[in-house]
Structures are given as structure tokens and as C-alpha cells.
């Protein structure tokens, strides 16, 4: 893969409503964390760290760690969607996420930007455990908040397993992304109508 080709905006999707749910999107339709560079692009793009945070110290162990927290998050979120009967089968994932959540997130600072306004920076470059801890805390907050948990939805798009937080008015959102799955559905609907009109 050529440098820079794996970080195109269409390849890294955000907008699921929580950073832990955005993490799940990195495994669909294929594995996105294929390199440290792509992982670092996701870390920055997701807002886990402020823009321009140095991440040159990241290595392959970070990819392994993020994939592990993603797998645990997926099990816990799917368990929440399935209901209480499935919860005991996810105890191991819950234990791991609880362990990861013990790490304090990176310490933020407010500094003056070039225009004089305050911008967020980190005290120092983050270590992997801090970032995994922030992700683990996000999924625990999501799943222990009854209102947020009630807003979890699985995309209604064809062959799309992504989960998002429905905060729309009336809770009528149907797709993980209106631009991706929603657009596919509208195109398919248009083709069906056109085919009926021709026959």
C-alpha cells in the first residue's frame, strides 16, 4: 500500500455518535488498522488526541492493543443490543475493558494558538495505555448510561453491521451514515421504481 493511500476520508469513518462506536467502524467492510500510520490517522481524526499531537513513537503493539479493545467493545455493544440474556457470555470482554479503563487518559492543557485563542494540547505525547483507557472509559460510560444505551441502533443498510448512537429527533435514524448506507438505499429504491415503471 502506498504511503498516504490508507488514510483517505472515505476509508476512516466517524459519526457513529461515540468514539467507541467509531472504533467499531474500523473493521468494516475490511480491516482498516493495517498499519501504524492508519491507526495514528484514526487516533487524530477521531479526536482522541488534539490535532498535531506527536504520535511518532507509536508502534505495532498499538495496532494490536486497539484491535483488542475494538473486539471487546464489539462484544459488549452487541450484547447490549441483544439484551440481558446474552450478558454473561461477555463477562471476559467486560473484565478486560474494566482493566483498560483504569489507565488515566492523557492530561490535556490549554495553550494559546497562533491566533491567540485557546486550543487543546496534551501535556506530553500519549502512551498507548492512556489512549486505550480513554476508549475503554467511553464504552463503559455508553453502556452504563440507560439513555445512551437505549439509543444504540444497528444500521439497516444491506450487509452493514455498524452500530451508532441514535440521537435524532424522534429516534428515527436508520443508517450508520446517510451518505453511505442511506445513499445506497435511496439509489436501490430509485432503481426498483425505475424497473417497475419500465415493466
N, C-alpha and C positions, 0 to 999 in steps of 0.2 A: 504494500500500500504506500503510495507516495506521501511524503510529509504534507500535512495540512489537509489532505482529502477526507479524512475521517471526522473532521470537526464541523462540517457544513451544518448550518442551522437546521436543515430538514432532517438531519440524522440524529441530532440531540434534541429531544422534545421536552418542553417544560409546559406547565399549565394544568397539571392534574389537581392543583389546589393545596398540595403539601409537598415538601421536599422529599419525604419518604415515598410518596406515590410517584413523583417524578423519577425517583431512582428505579422503580419497577419498570418504567418505560425503556430503560437501557437494555432490556433483554428481549425486546420485541421490535420488529419481527425477527431480528437476529441479535447476537451479542454485540453490544456497542463498545464495551470496555476491552478492546483488542490491543490497547497499548497504554502506556503511562500517559502519553500525550493526550489521548482522547479522554482518559479519566480526569486529567487536570483541566481540560476544557469544560467537562461536565461540572467539576467542583466549582469552577468560577462562574459558569453560566447559570448554575442553579442558585447562586447567591450564598452558597455555604461559606465562601470567603469573599471579601471585597475584591473588586477588580484590581488587577496589577499586584495581587499577593504573590510573592515569590513561592513557587512550587517546584523549583529545580531539584530539590532533594528527594522528591517522590521517586519510588522505585517499584519494581514488580510486586513486592509484598503489599503495596497499597491496592493494586488491582485485585489481588486475592482477598484482601480484607473487605473491600467494597462489594465484591461479588458475594461474599459470605453474608454480610448484613442485608444485602438485597434478597438473598434466598430466605433468610429468616423473616424479613419483612413480608415477603410474598406469602409465606405460610400463615403468618399471623393475620394479614389482611384477608386472605381467602377464608380463614377460619371465622373471622368476624362477619364476613358475608354469608357464610354457611349457617351460622348460628351456634348456640351453646352446645349442641350435641357433638360438634367437632372439636371443641376447645381442648379437651385432654390430649388429643393427638398432636397438639402444637406446643406442649409444655417445654420441650427441649429448645425449640426456637425462642420461646419466651424467656427461658433462663439465659440464653446467650445474649439476647437483646438487653435484658436487665443488667447483665455483666458489663456489656459495652457502654451502657448509659452511665455507669459510674465515673467514667472519664469526664473531666471538666471540659467544656468546649473552649476553643481558642479565645483568649481575652481580647476584647475589642478596645479600640481607642478612637477618640475623635481628634482629627488633626485638620489644619487649615489646608484647603485645596488651592489650586493655582488662582482661582477667582476669589479666594478669601473665605468661601463658605466652608462649613464643617463637613468632612467626609469621614467615613468609617475606614479604619485600617486595623490590622492586628498588631498586638504588642511585639510579636516575633513570628517568623514563618511557622505554620501549624505542623504538628506531628500527626501521623495517621490516626492514632488512637483518639485524639481530640475530635477529629472530623467524624470518625465512626461513632463516637459518643454523642455528638450533636444529632446525627441521623437516628441513632437509637432512641434518644430522648424525643425526637419528633414523632416517631412511630408509637412510642408509649403514650405520649400526650394525645395523639389522634385516637388511639384505641381505648383510652380510659375516659375520654370525653363523650358522654352519651349523645350529645347533639351532633358532634362531628362524626361519630361512628354511624349514626343514623343517616348521614349524608353520603356514605360510601356507595358508589354505584359501579357496576361493571359496564363497559362500553357495549352498546347494542349494535355496533358495526360488525359486518361479516368477518368472522375469524379474528376478532380483536379482543384479546383478554385483558386489556388495560383497565385499571381501576382509577377512578377520580373521585374528588370530593364535590358533590353537587351543592353549590351554594346559590344556584339560580333562583329567581323568584318563582315560587310555586313548586320548586324542586322538579322541574320538567326537563332538565338537561338529559340528553340521550346518548351523547357520544363523548369520548375522551377528548376529541378535537373536532370542532365544527369544520375546520379547514381540511382535515384529513378524512376521518371516517364520515363525518356529516356530509362532506362534499361527495364522497364515493356513493353514499346513499341517495343523494339528490340526482347524481348522474344516472345511477341504476334505475331510479324511479322514472326519470325522463325517457330513458331507453325503452322501458316497459310500456309507457304511454305511447311512444312513437311506434313501437311494434304493433300495439293494439290498433292504432289508427290506420296502419298500413294493411292490416288483415281484414 
